[in-house]
Amino acid sequence: MKLKLFLISLIAVIPLLLIGCSSKTSVNISCDEFMKQPNITRQVEVAIGDEFTMTLCSNPTTGYQWSESATISEPSVLQQVDHKFIPPEDKDLAGAPGQEVWTFKALKAGTSTASFEYSRPWEGGEKGTWLFTLTVIVK
């Protein structure tokens, strides 16, 4: 009876352990961080074949927007696979910032950078108000 109870408990716990062990790499930068430091650099290590996300604060109601596509130094190492805007959770807060999320895939071993610029894109608009550079080391 004890063995049966042990096996049932083990079967119930293994999926929870596997979920806890899965690590999806993500990089998140808030508006507060950019207000303190307008030019931010981060580094991340990932395995070949991994996908990871990068989330940056964004407020399109100000006329500013991030580059839709990353400027990638080594496209054979790193590929952008998705980009989307997530509006603020509180829809009643006019002018509240949301988030822009990019998804990348590590293609092969090496190092690449993904660079972004937060600007007003029209002619004569402010350029490079915030800059973000992510160095990706693929192993």
C-alpha positions in Angstrom: 0.0 0.0 0.0 2.8 2.4 0.9 4.6 1.6 -2.4 1.4 2.3 -4.3 1.0 5.7 -2.5 4.6 6.5 -3.1 4.3 5.8 -6.9 1.2 7.8 -7.2 2.8 10.7 -5.4 5.9 10.4 -7.6 3.8 10.5 -10.8 2.0 13.6 -9.5 5.2 15.4 -8.6 7.4 14.7 -11.7 5.4 17.0 -14.1 5.7 19.8 -11.5 9.4 19.3 -11.2 9.8 19.4 -15.0 7.8 22.6 -15.2 10.0 24.2 -12.5 13.1 23.1 -14.3 12.1 24.6 -17.7 13.7 28.0 -18.0 12.7 30.3 -20.7 15.2 33.2 -20.9 13.7 36.6 -21.0 15.1 40.1 -20.7 12.8 42.9 -19.3 13.6 46.6 -19.1 11.1 49.0 -17.5 10.4 52.6 -18.2 11.9 53.5 -14.9 15.2 51.9 -15.9 15.3 53.9 -19.2 14.5 57.1 -17.3 17.6 56.6 -15.1 19.8 55.3 -17.9 18.7 56.1 -21.5 21.4 53.8 -23.1 21.2 50.3 -21.7 23.2 47.2 -22.5 22.5 43.6 -21.3 24.0 40.2 -22.1 22.3 36.8 -22.1 23.6 33.2 -22.8 21.4 30.7 -24.6 21.7 27.3 -26.1 21.5 26.6 -29.9 17.9 26.3 -30.9 16.5 28.2 -27.8 14.0 30.9 -28.3 13.9 33.8 -25.8 12.0 37.0 -25.4 13.0 40.6 -24.8 10.5 43.1 -23.4 10.9 46.8 -23.4 8.7 49.6 -22.0 6.9 51.4 -24.8 4.4 54.3 -24.9 3.2 55.0 -28.5 0.8 57.7 -27.3 3.9 59.9 -27.0 4.8 59.4 -30.6 7.8 57.4 -29.7 8.3 53.8 -30.9 11.0 51.1 -30.8 12.5 49.8 -34.0 10.2 47.1 -35.3 13.1 44.9 -36.3 16.3 44.5 -34.4 19.6 45.5 -36.0 21.3 42.1 -35.7 25.1 42.0 -36.0 25.3 38.3 -36.9 22.1 37.1 -38.6 23.6 33.6 -39.0 23.7 33.3 -35.1 20.5 35.2 -34.1 17.1 35.5 -35.8 14.2 37.7 -34.8 11.0 35.6 -35.1 8.3 37.8 -33.7 7.5 41.3 -32.5 4.3 42.6 -30.8 2.9 45.4 -28.7 1.1 44.6 -25.5 -1.1 47.5 -24.3 -1.3 48.5 -20.6 -3.4 46.2 -18.5 -5.5 49.2 -17.2 -7.3 50.4 -20.3 -8.8 53.4 -18.4 -5.4 54.9 -17.7 -4.9 57.2 -20.7 -1.3 57.6 -21.8 -0.1 54.6 -19.7 2.9 52.7 -21.1 2.6 49.2 -22.5 5.3 46.8 -23.6 6.9 45.7 -26.8 8.0 42.1 -26.9 10.5 40.6 -29.4 11.1 36.8 -29.7 14.5 35.6 -31.0 15.9 32.2 -31.9 19.5 31.1 -31.4 20.6 29.5 -34.7 24.2 28.4 -34.1 27.1 28.9 -31.7 28.6 32.4 -31.6 28.0 35.9 -30.4 25.6 38.5 -31.9 24.1 41.8 -30.8 20.5 43.0 -31.3 20.2 46.8 -31.2 17.1 49.0 -30.8 16.3 52.7 -30.9 13.3 54.4 -29.3 12.6 57.4 -31.5 9.9 59.5 -33.1 10.2 58.0 -36.6 9.0 60.9 -38.7 11.4 63.3 -40.5 12.7 65.8 -38.0 11.5 63.7 -35.0 13.8 63.0 -32.1 16.1 60.0 -32.7 17.7 57.6 -30.3 16.1 59.0 -27.1 16.5 55.5 -25.6 19.0 52.9 -26.9 19.1 49.2 -26.0 21.7 46.7 -27.0 21.5 43.0 -26.2 24.6 40.8 -26.6 23.6 37.2 -27.1 26.1 34.4 -26.6 24.9 31.2 -28.1 26.6 28.0 -26.8 
